[in-house]
């Protein structure tokens, strides 16, 4: 389908929204006219009021004139000039030339594993405007230059097919439908809530008078609003199906542009890499980059996003698995992209173009100074509160954060110990165990337990309690050792953080000492000597 036909269809779908509004308004006016003609009395005014209330969201939706831009990461980006990044600009222009389209006017760096394009077109997409290319730095960290060129060619393909000019037109229709439907549902929910509140107050008064309360019930309330919402929802489903079919065809066409520029192998591997990088970056941001936030810490400047490179280097086996496991379904029924597995399969089914095994430098080398770009992105993306956090090396961040969190995790144990009359520290607990071994089971009884453990009695209850007490002792030991730097949390990019004990064999000795402390006849001496001895 040519650009003109796609533009005509997009315009027709948007016009359908307005036509539906006109039809509904005409129906409401017709209903009011019939009421005025055939009925008399208060019911006439009630019908008119209902018609006016129903007409308001219809009119509001029709006159929502602002076109959503749909640009990623608005307000948290770094725009780079050709003087700042000449190699990147040269690569982008070269790709645009090969695709046969005008290069973007701006290149914007973002913090996502993504690349996207936009265009500030006007006159319903007929007049071209400023073009922007968005490139995620995490994307560049995991790709070589040919893979990045494949991604860029895909985005330039959207320009060449005029996809970006029609996007605002389609986005306007979607936004208007969503807004109108949401407004009807809000009005329905508000009406139900108001009636429920009235009935609950009435029931409370009856109870206060010693009378039986009536059941709160709101049958049929808000049905008119929900009915109007269903009408728009039906058109919305048709609108989404029509536009998504075209959008997914556009994505497949853009994939062919990436093959033409970078070759079949680079285009397919770029999509596989995209899948792996997205999962890896999400894991990195939650488990590493933001690990220290609760302790008031962030990694050194440039490392909040740049530390991803360490994870990628250390977890190659995990990444290989992610490259193979491609989704066979779109991420949602309304995702404009076909399933990743389908896209890769289409590309790999193309004839061999003889460009496999192309040598390419890391994509990040296209930047004049990757570290400066990463630091600048932090300044643009992070909040002032985050930027004010203390910056430390990765090793210190992991140790200080884990030490704090383990200490906080032991707070519940300390509360249970204190409630049994012992001090909150490890030494006081060991003294309490020596004086009264049964204190261990009472402490365990104050800590969270499973339903099965709660129902157990006698010997069975003790066996459930034993590992609980052991974990509590282990938490206190860890807090004790890390507080006086006798043990240190060790950073690992390939696995979870681990605790480095004072000496070889310490962990095995600790296990035996903990077992002795929770035995039926407890022995705390070995734990004292191992942990508390000077």
N, C-alpha and C positions, 0 to 999 in steps of 0.2 A: 504494500500500500504506500503510495507516494505521500510526500509531506503535505501537499494540498488536500488530499483526501483525508489524511489524519487530522489536519487542522479543521476541516469541515465537520468531521465526526465529533471532535472534542467540543467544537462550538455548538453542534446540535445537542449533545448531551447536557451542556450547560444551559442551553435554551430550554431543554426539557424540564429542568428544575424550576425555571421561572414560569413555564407554562403550567406545571403542576400547581404552583402557587396561585396563579390566576384562576385556574379551574376551581380550586378549593375556596378562594375568596368569592367567586361567583356563586358557588353552591351555598355559602353562608348568607350571601345577600339574597339569594332566591328563597332560602328558608325563612329569613326575616320578612321578606315581602309576603310570603304565604301566611305567616303568622298574623301579620298586620291585617291581611285581607279576610281571613277566616275566623280568627279568634279575637277575644276581647278580655280585658281584665288584667290582673297582675302577671299572669303567665306570659303575656306579650313582652313585658319588660325583662322577665327572667331569661327568655329565649334570646333577646337582643344582647343582654349582658354576656351570656355564654358565647354568643357569636363574636362579640368584640374581643373577649379574652382569648378565644381560639385564633382569631385573626392576627393578634399581636405577634406571636412568634413566626407566623408565615411571612408577614411584612418585614419583620426584622431580618429574617434569613434572606429575603429577596434583595434587601438594600445593604447587605454586608459587602461593601465595595472593595475593601482592601484585599489585595491578592497575596496569599501567603507565599513567602519566598522559598521555604523548604531548604535553606542552606544549612549545612551542618555546623555545629559548634559556633553559632553566631556570638560574637563578642569575646570569644576566648581563642583567638587565632593570632598567627604571626605572618604578616605579609612580607614577602622577600622580593627585593628589586633585582634587576639583572646585574647591577653593579655589585650587589652583595653575593649573589649566587650565579655566576656566569655559566658554569658547567651545567647546572640544573636547567637553567633557561635554554641553553643550547640544545640539550637533550629533548626538552618539551617541544621546542620549535621544530626540531628535526622530525619528531614523531608526527606532529600536526601536518608537516609538509608531506610526509609519506601517506597519511590518511587522506590528504586533500582537503583540508579545512583550515580556517583561520585560527591561529594560535590564541591561547587565552591572553587577556590583558593583565591579569594578576595571578600570581601563584601564592597560595596561602598554606602554611604549615599548620597541621592540627595534631591533636594527641591521640587520635583514634587509629585503629588498624583498618584504614579505609582510604579510598580515593574517590573524588566526586567532582562533578562540574556543575556550574550554574550559569545562567545568562539573564541579565536584566532586560529582557525584551519588553516591547510595548505594542500597543494596537493589537491586543489579543494574540501576541506572538508573531505578528507579521513583520515588525520592525526589530532588527537585531540590536543588541545592547552590549554592555560590558560583560565580558566573559571572565569567569574565575575558575581556577583549578585548585582543588583542595587535595593536599597530599599528607598522609599521616606519617609522622616520623617513626612510630613503631612498625609501620609497614616497610619503610626503607631499611630498618635494622635487620629484617629477616630475609630480604630479597637481594639477588644480584641485579646488575644493571639491565640485563635482557629481560628478566622477569618484571622489573619495574617498567620497562618500555612496553611490555605487553599490557600491563595495567593502564598505562597512560594512553596507549592506542585504543583500548576499550573506551576510555572516557572521551577521547577525541572523536571516536566513532559516533558518540551521541551528538556531538556538535555537527558532524558531517551529515547526519540523518535528520537534523533540525529537531531532535528530541527535546533539547533544553528550551527551545522557544515555546513548545507546547506544554511544558511542565507547569508553568504558572496557571495556565488556563485550566488544566485538569485539577490542579491543587485547589483552585478557587471553588470548583464544583464540589469537591470532596469536603472542603472546610464548611461550605454553606449547608450541605446535607447533615454533617455531623453536628453543627451548631443548632440547626433547627430541631433535629431529633432529640438532642440533649435537652433543649429548652422545654419541649413537651413532657419529657420524662421528669424533669425537675418540677414542673407545675403539678404533675400528677402526684409525685411523692410529697410535695408540700401540702397538697390538699388532704391526702391521707393522714399525714402527720398531725395536721391541725385538728382533724376530726378525732384521731386517736387520743390526742391530748385532752380534748373536751370530754370524751367518754371516760378517760382515766380520772379526771377531776371529779366527774359525776359519781364514779364508783367509789372514790375515796370519801366523798361526803356521805354516801349510803353506809359505808363501813363505820364511819365516825358516829353515825346515829344508831349503830347496832343492827343495821339491816344487811341483807345479803347483797353483795355487789353483782351488778350485771356484767356479762361477758363483753369485753371490748371487741367490737366487730366493725369492719369498714367495707362491707360488700358493695361493689360497683363504684365506689368513689374513685375519681380520676380516670374512669373508663373512657370518657370522651377524649381526654388528652392522650391516653395510650393508643386509642384508635387512630388519632391523627398521626402519632409517631409511627404506627405500623404502616400507614400509607407512604410516608417518606422513607421508611426503612426498606419497603419493597422496591421503591425507585432507586434507593441507595445501593441495594444489592445488584440491581441491573447495571447501574452506573459503574460500580466497582468491577463487575465481571467484564464489562465492555472495555474499560480502560486498562485493566490488568492484562487482558489477552494481548492488547497492543504493546503494553510495556514489556511483557516477557519476550515478545518477538523482537523488540528493540534491543534487549539485552543480548539475545542470540546473534543479532546482526552486528552488534558492537564487538562480540567475541571474535567474529571473523576478521574484524579490523586488527585485533591484537595478534591473530595468527599471521596476517599479511605482513605486519611490521616486525614481529619478534620471532616468528616461527612456531610451528605446531608444538614442539616440546616445551619451549619457554612459556607459551600461552597456557598450556595445561598445567605445568608445574607452578605457575604463578597462582592459579586458582587453588591448587592443593596447598600451596604455602599460605595463602590467605586464610584458609580454614584452620591450619595449625597455629598461625600467628594470633588469630583472634582469641582462641582458647588460651594460648600461652600468655597473652597480654592480660587477659582478665584475671588469670591465676596470679600472675606477677603483681598486678596492682593491689590485689586484696591480701596476698600473703607476704609480700616483700615491701613494696613501695610505701604502703600505708601501715605497715606493722607497728611503727613507732609512734603513730599519731596519738594513741591513748597515753603514751608516756611523754608527750610533748616533743617528739623527735621526728626529723626527716633526714633522709640521706643527703650527702653533699650536693651543692648546686650542679645541675645537669644529670644527676643520677636518679631523680624521681621517675623519669621516663627512660633515661639512658641505661639504667641497671638491667633492663630487659635483655641486653646483649649477653650479660653473664648467665642468665637463665637459659637462653637459647643455646649457648655454647655447652652448657652442662647437661642438657636433657635431650640430646639428639635422638635417643631411642623413643622417648615419649612423643617427640615431634614427628618421627617417621610414622608412628601409629596414627597420629592425627591426620597426616597427609593421606593415609590410605582410607580412613573412615570418613567418607563424605556423606552428607545428608542426602537422602533420596526424596525428601519432601521440602517444599518451600518453608521458610521459618514461620510463616503464618499464611492463612488463606488470602491475605491482602498484600503479601510481599510481591513487589514488582519484579523480583528476580526469580527465574526458574530454579529448581533444585540444583545444588552445586554438582551433584553426581551426574545429572543430565547434561549440564554444560561441559563438564570435563569429558564425558563420553562422546559428545558430539565433536569436540575438538580432536580427541585422540582417534576418532574414526576417519578423519581426513587423511588423504594420501600423504605419504612421507615427503617432506619438502627438502630433505637433505641438509637441514640446519640443526640437527641434534648435536649435543655436546659442545655448543658454542662457549668459548671461554669468555667470562665476564667478571669485572671487578665488583665488589660489594656496592650496592646502590647508595649506601651512606657516603661513599667517597665522592659522589657528585656534589656534596656540600663542601663549601670552602672550609668551614669549621664546624663539624658535627657537634662538638661540645658546646660551642657558643649558641648554636641553634637550639639545642636541648635546654640550655639554661634560659634562653629567651622565651621558649615555650612555657617553661615553668612560671615565669613572671606574668605571662598572659593568662594562663589557665588557673593557677592556684589562687585561692582566696587570700586576702590580706592576713587573716588569722593563720592560715597554713604557712604562708611565707614568713611569718614571725616565729615559727617553731625553731628550736635549736637544730643546727645541722651537724651531723657526726658521720664518721666512717661507718661502713656497713657492719663491721665486726662489733663496734661499740653499740650501734643501733640495736642489733639482735640481742646482745647481752643485757643491756640496760632495759630494754622493753620486756624481754622474757622474765628477767628478775622481778620487775614490777608486777607483771601479770601473775606470776606464780605466787608472789606474796599476797596479791589480792585474792587469788583463788584459795589460799589457805585461811582467809578471814573467817569463812564458815566453820572450818575446823577449830579455829581458836575460840570462836563463840561457843561451840559445843563443849570444848574443854573447860572454859571459864564457867559455864553453866553447871558443871559438875564439881565446882569448887577448886579446880586447879588453876595454875597460872597459864597464860596463853602460849608460853614458849616451850620448846622441845624438852629442856631440862626439867621443867615443872611437871610436864606430862609423864616423863619417865619416873619421877619421884612418886607421882600419884599411882602409877601402875604397880610400883614396888609395894606401896602401902596397901593397895586394894586392887588386885588384878581384875575384879569384876567391873571396875570403872571403864574398862575398854568397851564392854558391851553396852553400857549406858551411854557412852559417847557416841557409839555407832548408831544407837537408837535415835539420837537427835539429828543425825545426818540423813539426807535423802535416801530412800530405798525403794525397791521394786514392790509391786503388789504381792508377789510371791514371798519376798523376804518379810514384808509386814505381817503376812498371815502365818508365818512359821513360828513355832514355839520350841522350847527346850533345846536339845542338841542341834536340831536343824537351824534354829534361829542363830545359834552361835556360829555355825559354819557360814551362814550368810553374812554375819557381822565381821568375821575374821578378815576377809579381803578389804572391807571398808576401813577397818582400823589400820591395816597395813598401808593402804593408799594415803590415809591421813598422816601417818608417821612419815611416809616418804615425802609428802608435800612439805612438812615441817623441816625435814632434813635438807631438802633442796633449798628452801628459804634460808635456812641457817648457813649453809655452805656458800651460797651466792652473796648473802649479805656481807660476809667477811672475806669475799674474794678467794675463798678456798676452792671454789669450783666456778667454771665460766661457761656460759652458753656459747656454742660454736656455730658460726654461720655455715650453711651448706646450700649451694645452688642446685644440687642434684637431689636433695632430700630435705626432710624437716630439720629444724635446728636441734642439735644434740647437746647434752650437758657433758662438759669435759671435767672429769673428776680429778682430785689432787694427784693421783698416782695410778700406775697400771695395776690392775687387779682390785682397785677400790670398789668398783661396781659389784663385783662378785661377792666381796666381803660384806658390802652393804646389804645385798640380798639375803645373805645368811643371818645377819644381825637383825633385819626386819622380821624374818621368819621366827627367830628366837623370841622377839618381843611380843609376838601375837600367839605364841604357843599356849597350850592349856596351862602349863607352868612357865610363866614368862621369865625371860632372862634379859635384862636391859644393859648388862655390863658391857657386852661387845659393842652395842650401839653407842654407849657413852664414850668408850675408848676411841672408837672410830671417828665420831663426829665432834664430840664436845671436848675431848682432851686437847690441851694447849700444844 
